[in-house]
Amino acid sequence: MMNIELAQLMSELEQSNEKTNESSISIKINKVTHEDQSLEAIAERIAFGFCEDYQHKQSGWGTYFGPMMVWMGDDGKAYESPSIFSVTEEIMEYWISRSKTTPNPILKARYCGLIWDLSKATVDKNPDYTIAVEYVNALLDITNKSLYKHPNEAIKKITRAYKVATGLNNHNLINSCIESAINLEDRIAEDNKAGLWGFCFDLFVLNKSKYLSEVQQKKLVSNLETRLLRVSKLQSPWICEAVGIRLATYYRSKQQNAEVIRIINIVGKNFESSCNGLAPIQASSWLQHIHDIYISFNMKDDAERVTKKITEVGPGVVDSMQMFSHSVEIPKEQLDSYLDSMTKGGLENTLIRIGAQFIPKKDQVEQQVLELAENYPLTNLFTKTLQDHKGRPLATIGSVEEDLEGRIIHQLSSNLNTNAFFLRHSLKKALDVYNIKVQDLTDFVFKSPIFEETKKDIINAGLQAYLNQDYISAIHILVPQTEAAIRSLVELAGGATLRRNRQGGLQLRTFDDLLRDEKVEECFGIDLTFYFRILLTEQRGWNVRNNICHGISPSNAFSYSVADRIMHVILCLAQVSVTDT
């Protein structure tokens, strides 16, 4: 039996017609039942504690409702509240009873919704068909009588009502939902609030509902056309896009290409004109966005025109960037001790040790990325755009959830900059301790069979340039030889280094393609192969090989840190023996 306070609260809620939501009801229930462990109190707390339209599939139960909170305990286990395991047969029966007696649409919708959604998952029973009908009707009442507290809550409820009704294949309920949704959008839509309109178009037109009448479809299309006309005059490109992409997608499905071009031109011009007067970095970002839209709708000429604009604002992007630095003090005795340990045991052991020491561990970088995301969640939610020295966008890196590999690549690239100090001093110490000559390095490199004797003079020249601190020459000479060595490795391992071209002949596989070859990974392992790619051929990484060989890099890119890295790659490659391959 309910405690007096809970009974009084439920009575008040049942007789009320005020605008409210389940969250507000949950707060009130928790307040009067926080120490009450009766069946009624637990059932009501759980009922209004669930989250509607649960989006986090990994921590959900494959149901419409999900836990309000999920957290990781000190024991490493995941906990949730409310838990689906707290729903017993007695609680389910209680909800069924309440659904039949309450006159309040909000309460009825919640009880019926839980019964319909969770019965099979919790008590292994299929709910009665009539529960779903009552559920849809209650959601319709909430929508039509404007009992919702916020408009977006009504959108969620009428969307749910429509989907349940179509699952039942109940034509009368489906038509009622469509009519209710269209009327709702007419009541709440505001041009500057993109979330309050377009949902009917998405749900019924773009999803090609067979229950939508021709008159209703024309109304929804006409509403968006008139809205596009209004917002295109307001210099609101993002709102203009929200309207235009829907219309363009619709016209494309009808193969009305002229209409598609008309709509996207309106959106594109809105974005392009809005870029006037913006800061270069913002203008570049907006232009990249509309470029992607033009490409997605196959408007290549417009995309090419915008590409020229992106190039034009590039220098301004570079000028507007700020440099941030961070310094760390390392006691001299600690550095000396580290360098002594790196260079003991003879020249060959030293070169082998330096090669092994500075190979980044991919799993450690991944863990670093995940820890940063946990400690600084906001900075890891947003997309990053990588720019070249002229301000041109090279690549984008998504959030940790969407683009974990991109985040790992970006973090590893940053780490290479950080530990460049230690690589520099290790190499310098080795040069000083052993008074290294070019012949010493050449002899060490050519112990490996993957360096061809015919390239010996070339590599010798590159190594001499490195020792002479002529980094421009060293990098230009040695980078192509790293590619030649990898190609030689694949050939020695019995792999293919040629592929068919479009002219019917054969051509060499690209460097990046070779680095992805399973024979390369078998030889070097995941960590070293991944490192080679990030350093040499990955657009989101250092991409040294491509930038050098395509003449992209400016003169200041030929720094000692890049030269040291190429030298490190040479030392790693030099350790391949016949038995390894």
Secondary structure, 3 states (H helix, E strand, C coil): CCCHHHHHHHHHHHHCCCCECHHHHHHHHHHHHCCCCCHHHHHHHHHHHCECCCCCHHHCCCCCCECCEEEECCCCCEEEECCHHHCCHHHHHHHHHHHHHCCCHHHHHHHHHHHHHHHHHHHCCCCCHHHHHHHHHHHHHHHHCCCECCHHHHHHHHHHHHHHHHHHCCHHHHHHHHHHHHHHHHHHCECCEHHHCCHHHHHHHHCCCCCCCHHHHHHHHHHHHHHHHHHCCCCCHHHHHHHHHHHHHHHHHCCCHHHHHHHHHHHHHHHHHHCCCCCHHHHHHHHHHHHHHHHHCCCHHHHHHHHHHHHHHHHHHHHHCCCCCCCCCCCHHHHHHHHHHHCCCCHHHHHHHHHHHCCCCHHHHHHHHHHHHHHCCHHHCCCEEEECCCCCEEEEECCCCCCHHHHHHHHHHHHHHHCHHHHHHHHHHHHHHHCCCHHHHHHHHCCCCCCCHHHHHHHHHHHHHHHCCCHHHHHHHHHHHHHHHHHHHHHHCCCCCEEECCCCCEEECCHHHHHCCHHHHHHHHHHHHHHHHHHHCCCCCCCHHHHHHCCCCCHHHCCHHHHHHHHHHHHHHCCCCCCCC
